Structures are given as C-alpha cells and as structure tokens.
Amino acid sequence: MPKKKATPKDKEVSSKLTELGKEIAEEIKEGKPPAFKMPVRSLSNIHFNEKKQQLELGKTYSKRSFMNVAHARKFMQTMLVAAWVRNELVDEGITTSLRDMYYALKRTIPGTKENTVEEQSESDPIVVDIETMLDVLREELHLNADVRGRVVGNVVIKDRGDTVDWSKLGSGGWSIPSNVENIEFKSVDADYILLIEKNAAFERLHEDKFWVDQNCILMTSQGQAARGVRRLANRLSVEHKVPLYIFTDGDAYGWYIYSVIKWGSMNLAHVSNRLGTSNAKFLGLTMTDIEHYGLDNYTIKAKDIDLKRARELKEYPWFQAPEWQREIDKMIKSKKKAELEALSSKGLRFITETYLPEKIGKKDFLP
C-alpha cells in the first residue's frame, strides 16, 4: 500500500519530534545529563483567563531528567513514545489508537526484567506530556480514541478524499471521528449548531427534521463530549462563525458538560484554545425551565453526590455569572434535578415544536 502524502501539519509535527530528539542527543554529546522541560499540569498551574474565557496552563515548568532516579523511567517512556509516534505514525501517514500504541511499545528491556510499560495507564499520560510540551494535539500525533458522537445538517465535507453530505446520511447521521483536523469544509449552511448531551433527544429532533426547519446543525455528544466532538464544534463555530448552543440535562453533571465544551477542562487546559468554544451559550435544561414549563412532577431527587458537584460548580470562577449562581442555588435548595426526557411529559414533539423554538426565539440562554 502506498504511503500517504505528508501534510504540512505532519511535516511540522515530525520536525518538532525530531528537534526534541536532537536536543537530547546534543546534551549527551556534551556530557550533560539529558533532560527536558515541560509545563506542570497540576491544578496549581491552571487558571481561568477572564479575557479569553478559557482555562489555561500557567507558566510553571518542571524538569524531567534521565539522571534523576525518580524521573528515569518516565524519561525513557517519553523518548520511546516520541520516537515511535514520529517513525511509525506521523512519517508513515498511519493513524492508530492509544491501545494499539500501548501494545506496540510494551516489551522487556534486553538484559533486564524491566518492561518499557506495564499498563496503558502509563503510556496514555506520556502522550499528553508530549502534546503539552510540543504544543500539538494528540490527533496531530496520529493517535485516536474511541469514536463517539453524531452530526447532521446542511454541511458538505471532504474527509480522506471522500465527499460527505451530512444532510443525506439517513437516520444515523455522520459518526464524528476522533480526529477531525484534516476535514475540509466544502460548504456550511446553518444559522446555529445545537449540541445535545443525550442521544435520545438527538434522535427525536432528527426524526422531526428539526435541523431542516431551523436550518441548524444537530450534534450529539452522547454524554461527556469526546475530543473529536469538541474540536468539530470548535472548528465549525470559529472558522464559519456559526453560534453554538448547548442542550443538556438540568443537573450539575449536564452543566459541567457545557462547561467543558465552552471553557475547556482542567485535564486538557493546554488545548483549551482548540477544544473549548468560548462563545458557546447554554440553552437548557434549567431549574427555571422546570418552573416555567410545569415539569416539577417529572424531576428526580438529587443525590448527595449531585449536590456536592453543584456546590463545586458554584465556586468555579467561570460559573460566577449571576444567572448561573441563581440556577445552581435553585438546584441546591430544591434538591431536584431533571433529565431532557422530562420534556416528553408534555408530548413527544414538545421539545421540537415548543420548547426549543421558544427559547431560541427569545434568546433565552445562559452565558
């Protein structure tokens, strides 16, 4: 099989990986202990940038040295992963999974009883280390995670040479891949993107052709949004100036899903600018909606863990807007939460014909 032609991004990533190796080799030649610096990814080095409206890594760095007994194993693993990713994936134009990488790298070091890696929990964080250190996305290293999420709308893309029309894929829609970096948007015709937490709500809206009537893009994250979903929403919204609305359950976990899509996550603060979409707005479900639409009989008693999570959200700097403080306070006080499916109590098409058109028409969003 012929090798794929390297993209400009592949050449850039390969160069960064090569340069990392050259720097380490040069230190060894000069008789210096080989080491490299990398941003600290602990909570103490993560802050919320009010101006950019996103989580960011701070300026604190740590040093990983081969001559430090505590660092030696991770140093070896970092060099092993970096070399393998460049030689076997980026330069060859091949993409694989984190699981495949783990098995490809696991072996016993000759002359010892020591394995390069024992569990995947060792190799996965190394990828994030390299991602952070070189300012590249994991997907640009040709490493993918499981596919999760679907999308439908008046959009035509080119993906690996194939032209795909999202409006002509039947009831299933287009499965969002882990890596959407090389997708080329040929045409985008939409007034907004509606990103939905629940697959069931996506199915309802898709079957009712909500995206046709509203000229929007429907997307489902199927729970906490995977990186591919977040990156696709970001690219559509930023590159094509399409507003992004988020539709989740009325509970702390649904609101946190919104938080991650809009402001980024603490675990991936180093790529918030590419995975977070700071102009996103929250469409629902809220505690105020429960009151306004008479859904109180269809709420669920919040567990202690739900209330604990709500109190945590209340303290986050990015949830300090008065509107959010009121919603969180209402949940804590009422000790109730609601799922999107509660809207079906008003009729299966209530969500399509009443709830969403009303809220979008009135621009009834939370910041």
Buried (B, 14 or more C-beta within 10 A) or exposed (E): EEEEEBBEBBEBBBEBBBEBEEEBEEBEEEEEEBBBEBBBBEEEBBBBBEEBBBBBBEEEEEEBBBEEEEBEBBBBBBBBBBBBBBEBBBBBBEBBEBEEBBEEBBEEEEEEEEEBBEEBEBBBBBBBBBBBBBEBBBBBBBBBBEBBBBBBBBBBBEEEEEEBBBBEBEEEBBEBBBBBBBBEEEEBBBEBBBBBBBBBBBBBBBEBEBBBEBEBBBBBBBBBBBBBBBBBBBBBBBEBEBBBBBBBBBBBBBBBBBBBBBBBBBEBBBBBBBBBBBEBBBBBBBBBBBEEBEBEEBBBEBEEEBBEBBEEBBEBEBBEEEBBEBBBEBBBEBBBBBBBBBBBEBEEBBBBBBBBBEBBEEEBBBE
